[in-house]
Amino acid sequence: MNFLLRRSSSSAPAAGNNVVSVLSLLLLLVILPSAFTSTSADSQNERHNQERIPLIFSGALLSQTSKPIPSAAIQIWQTHPDSGLYNHPSSAGSNIDGTFQYFGTSTTDNDGKFEFVTYKPAPFTTRPPHIHFKVWLPAEDGQQRSNVLTSQFYFTEDGTQASDMLLLELDEVSDTDGNPALMTSKTVVVNVAGGGTADTSSTIEQLQVTPTQAEGPFYPVVDFFALDGDLTSVVAVDDSVQTEEVAGDASEEE
């Protein structure tokens, strides 16, 4: 189509050719932009995922008497690393990034250890970046899982005022290929008798219990116990399954 832009130096172009040229150029202006902007939202999000720095969060779940708690389910949920919205009908609605898993579950091993891979969440409105979490003890004797702690983690670098047990210190690391990552770890201590309050009945020196904080209004509306702890890759979840209800645990704090 380059010939449309050529002009002879020896003679002026015919009027008809001018009309064809103008119409052709207008057609190009309509067609070409759509050819270059056909990238899907998920493709753009996938590119953003490649540019983001993963956050590797590991830790251990202990009782007040320093004993590791195996087979417990630790759940986290957070905002999107860019938009600052939750995967919840009252937050992001249907505007969900299909390349990011907004929540996940890690089951503690025999040493009480757990691990998550995610991205640092963006602030939600005026609140500082934070990660919500719940600790569930395994079901026993046909009973349902027991939720013994609900709280939130924050980041030291943001200057958030919170208990040291809820502050995550980020370390910059890189893998063998030089790819950057962030790492942090935290020990979570629960009162296995339930509740997140100190058990003073034991004479053994006891660890301080991780403080309880509000669940907030954006606990996922789907059951995500079966999801893994890698939020940087998406696993399908049956959104027809509702989450277990925890009486008296929700509040309006995000």
C-alpha positions as CSV (number, residue, x, y, z in Angstrom):
1,M,0.0,0.0,0.0
2,N,3.0,2.3,-0.2
3,F,2.0,3.4,-3.7
4,L,-0.8,5.4,-2.2
5,L,1.8,7.7,-0.6
6,R,3.9,8.2,-3.7
7,R,3.6,11.5,-5.6
8,S,5.1,12.2,-9.0
9,S,7.4,15.2,-9.1
10,S,6.6,16.0,-12.8
11,S,2.8,16.2,-12.5
12,A,0.1,16.9,-10.0
13,P,-2.1,13.9,-9.0
14,A,-5.6,13.6,-10.4
15,A,-8.5,14.7,-8.2
16,G,-9.9,11.1,-8.3
17,N,-6.6,9.7,-7.0
18,N,-6.6,12.2,-4.2
19,V,-10.1,11.0,-3.1
20,V,-8.9,7.4,-3.2
21,S,-5.8,8.2,-1.2
22,V,-7.7,10.1,1.5
23,L,-10.2,7.3,1.9
24,S,-7.5,4.6,2.0
25,L,-5.6,6.5,4.6
26,L,-8.7,6.9,6.7
27,L,-9.4,3.2,6.4
28,L,-5.9,2.5,7.6
29,L,-6.4,4.7,10.6
30,V,-9.4,2.7,11.6
31,I,-7.9,-0.8,10.9
32,L,-4.4,-0.5,12.2
33,P,-5.1,0.5,15.8
34,S,-7.4,-2.5,16.3
35,A,-4.6,-4.7,14.9
36,F,-2.2,-3.5,17.5
37,T,-4.6,-3.4,20.5
38,S,-6.1,-6.9,20.3
39,T,-4.1,-8.2,23.2
40,S,-6.5,-9.7,25.8
41,A,-6.6,-8.5,29.4
42,D,-5.3,-11.9,30.6
43,S,-2.3,-11.6,28.3
44,Q,-1.5,-8.2,29.7
45,N,-1.9,-9.5,33.2
46,E,0.4,-12.4,32.3
47,R,3.0,-10.0,31.2
48,H,2.6,-8.0,34.4
49,N,3.0,-11.3,36.4
50,Q,6.4,-11.8,34.7
51,E,7.5,-8.3,35.7
52,R,6.3,-8.6,39.3
53,I,8.7,-9.8,42.0
54,P,7.4,-12.9,43.7
55,L,7.1,-13.0,47.5
56,I,8.1,-16.3,49.2
57,F,6.5,-16.4,52.6
58,S,7.4,-19.3,54.9
59,G,6.9,-20.0,58.5
60,A,6.0,-22.4,61.3
61,L,2.8,-23.0,63.3
62,L,3.5,-23.7,67.0
63,S,1.5,-24.2,70.2
64,Q,2.1,-22.0,73.2
65,T,4.4,-24.8,74.5
66,S,6.6,-24.5,71.4
67,K,5.2,-27.8,69.9
68,P,4.8,-27.8,66.1
69,I,1.2,-28.3,64.9
70,P,1.0,-30.6,61.9
71,S,-1.8,-31.0,59.4
72,A,-3.3,-27.5,60.1
73,A,-4.7,-25.5,57.3
74,I,-3.4,-21.9,57.0
75,Q,-5.4,-19.7,54.6
76,I,-4.5,-16.4,53.3
77,W,-6.4,-13.9,51.1
78,Q,-5.2,-10.5,49.8
79,T,-5.8,-7.7,47.3
80,H,-4.5,-7.8,43.8
81,P,-0.8,-6.5,43.6
82,D,-1.8,-3.7,41.2
83,S,-5.5,-2.9,41.5
84,G,-5.7,-3.2,45.3
85,L,-9.1,-5.0,45.0
86,Y,-10.2,-8.4,46.4
87,N,-11.6,-11.3,44.5
88,H,-15.0,-10.8,46.1
89,P,-18.4,-9.7,44.8
90,S,-18.3,-6.6,47.0
91,S,-14.8,-5.5,45.8
92,A,-13.5,-6.4,42.3
93,G,-16.9,-7.9,41.3
94,S,-16.4,-9.5,37.9
95,N,-13.2,-7.5,37.2
96,I,-11.0,-10.4,38.2
97,D,-7.4,-10.9,37.0
98,G,-7.5,-14.5,35.6
99,T,-3.7,-14.9,36.0
100,F,-3.6,-14.2,39.8
101,Q,-5.0,-16.4,42.6
102,Y,-6.2,-14.0,45.3
103,F,-6.3,-16.6,48.0
104,G,-4.7,-20.0,48.9
105,T,-4.2,-22.6,51.6
106,S,-1.0,-24.2,52.9
107,T,-1.1,-27.4,55.1
108,T,1.5,-27.6,57.8
109,D,3.9,-30.5,57.7
110,N,5.1,-32.6,60.6
111,D,7.3,-29.7,61.8
112,G,4.4,-27.3,61.6
113,K,6.0,-25.5,58.5
114,F,4.0,-23.8,55.8
115,E,4.8,-21.8,52.7
116,F,3.1,-19.4,50.3
117,V,4.2,-17.8,47.1
118,T,2.5,-14.5,46.2
119,Y,3.1,-10.9,45.3
120,K,3.0,-8.1,47.8
121,P,-0.6,-6.8,47.9
122,A,-1.4,-3.3,46.9
123,P,-3.1,-1.0,49.5
124,F,-6.8,-1.3,49.8
125,T,-8.2,2.3,49.8
126,T,-6.4,4.0,52.7
127,R,-5.3,0.9,54.5
128,P,-1.6,-0.2,54.2
129,P,-0.7,-3.4,52.4
130,H,-1.7,-6.4,54.4
131,I,-2.4,-10.1,54.1
132,H,-5.4,-11.7,55.9
133,F,-5.0,-15.2,57.4
134,K,-6.8,-17.9,59.3
135,V,-5.5,-20.9,61.1
136,W,-7.7,-24.1,61.1
137,L,-6.9,-27.1,63.2
138,P,-7.6,-30.5,61.5
139,A,-10.9,-32.1,62.0
140,E,-11.1,-34.8,64.7
141,D,-13.6,-37.5,65.5
142,G,-15.9,-36.5,62.7
143,Q,-16.0,-32.9,63.7
144,Q,-15.4,-29.9,61.4
145,R,-12.1,-28.0,61.2
146,S,-11.6,-25.6,64.1
147,N,-10.7,-22.0,63.4
148,V,-8.3,-21.0,66.2
149,L,-6.9,-17.7,64.8
150,T,-7.9,-15.0,62.4
151,S,-5.6,-12.1,61.9
152,Q,-3.6,-9.9,59.4
153,F,0.1,-9.5,58.5
154,Y,1.6,-6.2,57.6
155,F,5.0,-5.1,56.2
156,T,7.7,-3.4,58.2
157,E,8.9,-1.3,55.2
158,D,5.5,0.5,55.2
159,G,5.9,1.8,58.7
160,T,2.6,0.2,59.8
161,Q,2.1,0.2,63.6
162,A,1.3,-3.4,64.7
163,S,2.6,-6.2,66.9
164,D,6.0,-7.5,65.9
165,M,4.2,-10.9,65.5
166,L,2.2,-9.5,62.7
167,L,5.0,-7.6,60.9
168,L,6.8,-9.2,57.9
169,E,10.4,-8.1,57.2
170,L,11.2,-8.5,53.4
171,D,14.6,-9.6,52.2
172,E,15.7,-9.2,48.6
173,V,17.2,-12.3,47.1
174,S,17.7,-13.8,43.7
175,D,17.7,-17.3,42.2
176,T,20.6,-19.0,40.4
177,D,19.5,-17.3,37.2
178,G,19.6,-13.9,38.8
179,N,15.8,-13.5,38.9
180,P,14.8,-11.3,41.9
181,A,12.5,-12.4,44.7
182,L,11.4,-11.3,48.1
183,M,11.5,-13.6,51.1
184,T,10.0,-13.4,54.6
185,S,9.2,-15.8,57.4
186,K,7.1,-15.7,60.5
187,T,6.3,-18.0,63.4
188,V,2.5,-18.2,64.2
189,V,1.6,-19.2,67.8
190,V,-1.9,-20.4,68.6
191,N,-3.6,-21.5,71.8
192,V,-4.7,-25.0,70.8
193,A,-7.4,-24.8,73.4
194,G,-8.9,-22.3,71.0
195,G,-9.5,-18.6,70.6
196,G,-6.1,-16.9,70.4
197,T,-5.9,-16.0,74.0
198,A,-3.3,-17.1,76.5
199,D,-3.7,-20.4,78.3
200,T,-2.5,-19.7,81.9
201,S,-3.3,-23.2,83.2
202,S,0.1,-24.7,82.2
203,T,3.2,-24.4,84.3
204,I,5.5,-24.7,81.2
205,E,7.0,-21.5,80.0
206,Q,4.6,-20.3,77.2
207,L,5.1,-18.4,74.0
208,Q,3.2,-15.3,73.3
209,V,0.1,-16.0,71.2
210,T,-0.2,-14.3,67.8
211,P,-2.7,-11.5,68.2
212,T,-6.1,-11.7,66.7
213,Q,-7.4,-9.1,64.2
214,A,-10.6,-8.7,62.2
215,E,-11.5,-11.0,59.4
216,G,-12.9,-8.1,57.4
217,P,-15.7,-8.2,54.8
218,F,-13.8,-9.8,52.0
219,Y,-13.2,-13.4,53.1
220,P,-13.6,-15.4,49.9
221,V,-17.1,-16.6,49.1
222,V,-15.8,-20.0,47.8
223,D,-14.3,-22.9,49.6
224,F,-10.6,-22.7,49.0
225,F,-9.2,-25.4,51.3
226,A,-8.3,-27.4,48.2
227,L,-6.3,-24.6,46.6
228,D,-2.5,-24.6,47.0
229,G,-0.3,-21.8,48.5
230,D,1.0,-20.5,45.2
231,L,-1.0,-17.4,44.4
232,T,1.2,-16.6,41.3
233,S,-0.5,-19.4,39.3
234,V,-4.2,-20.0,39.1
235,V,-6.0,-23.3,40.0
236,A,-9.7,-23.6,39.1
237,V,-12.0,-23.5,42.1
238,D,-15.7,-24.5,42.2
239,D,-17.4,-21.2,43.0
240,S,-20.6,-23.0,43.8
241,V,-19.2,-24.2,47.1
242,Q,-19.6,-21.7,49.8
243,T,-17.0,-21.2,52.6
244,E,-17.5,-22.5,56.1
245,E,-19.1,-19.9,58.3
246,V,-17.3,-18.7,61.4
247,A,-19.6,-17.2,64.0
248,G,-18.7,-13.8,65.4
249,D,-15.5,-13.5,63.3
250,A,-16.3,-10.9,60.6
251,S,-16.2,-7.2,60.9
252,E,-16.1,-4.2,58.7
253,E,-12.3,-3.8,58.7
254,E,-10.8,-4.6,55.4
